[in-house]
Amino acid sequence: MAGPIAITFAESAIQDLEDILAYYADQEMPQVGSRLVAEIITDIELLSSQPRMGRMVPEFEQNFLLELIRPPFRIVYRVDRDKVRIVRIWRSERLLKLRQDD
């Protein structure tokens, strides 16, 4: 692929980021949530120029569905010809289940 490609987010991924912020706010550590989300976004931005840097998601074994591991999170994304779509951002120990609209 030549040049950077677009990155989009499924609603589920946006909700996951909001849930991370809410969880740490509830734990009275909002700065930790903000830092983790910023680190996740930094990793996601790398996908624009390196979309295949992740590994195949073991639960699905599909070449187009990859993940980056940023402990304690999994950034699950789909690689298409001209874009990367962030699907979920989950705690690493959770098994992945995709909704139909993702």
N, C-alpha and C positions, 0 to 999 in steps of 0.2 A: 504494500500500500504506500502510495506516495503522499507525503504531507500528513498533517494532523487530521483526524476524523472526529466527527461530532459525537458527543456523549449526551445521552438522554436518560431520564430516570422514570421508572415505573412508579405509579402511586404507592405501591407497597414499599419501595425503597425509601421514598420520601417519608412515609409513615415510620419506617424503621429508624431513620435518623431522628425524627421527632421523639420517638419512644426512648431512644438512648438519652437524649437531653432531659426528658421528663424523669426517667429513672434516677439519674444522678442528681437532679434537682430535688427529688423526693428524699434522697439520701443526704441532703444538705451538702452536696459537693458539686454544685453546678459548674465550677471551673474544670472539674475532671471531665464531665460530659462534653463541655465545649472543646477541650483539648482533644479528646478522642474523636469527635466529629471532624475537627479540623485536620487531624492526621488521616482520617478516612478519605476526606475530600482531596487531600494532597495525593494519596495513592490513586484515587480515581482519575485525577488529572493526568497521571502518567499514561493511562490507557489511551489517551488521544494520539500519542505517538508510538505506543507499544501495546496494541490491543491484544496481542497473544502472550503477554507476559505471565498470565495466570496459568493455573493448571486446570485440567478437565474436572468437572464436578463428579466425584466418584458415584454419587447416587444415580446419575443419569447417563454417564458415558456418551455424551453427545459432543462432537468437536466444536460446536458453536456456543456451548454453555460452559463458561470458565469461572474460576474463582481466584481471588487473591486472599491470602490469609494474613490478617493483621490481628494477632491475638489481643483480646479474646474474640475478635470478629471475623466473619467470612463475608467478603464482598463478592456477591454472585452476579455475573453479568453475561449478556448475550452479545456475540460478535456477528454483525452482519457486514455486508460488503462495504457500506459507507458510513456505518455508525456502530457505537457501542451503547447498549442499553443496560443500565444498572437495574437489576431485578430485585435483589434482596440484600440486606445487610444484617446478618444474624450473628448471635454468639456462636463461636466455633463448635461447641459441643452439640448444637441442635441439628437434627436431620432436616434436610431441605424438602419442602413441599411447595410446589408452584401453583398459583391460582391460574385459572384459564386466561385471564386478561393480562397476565405478565408475559 
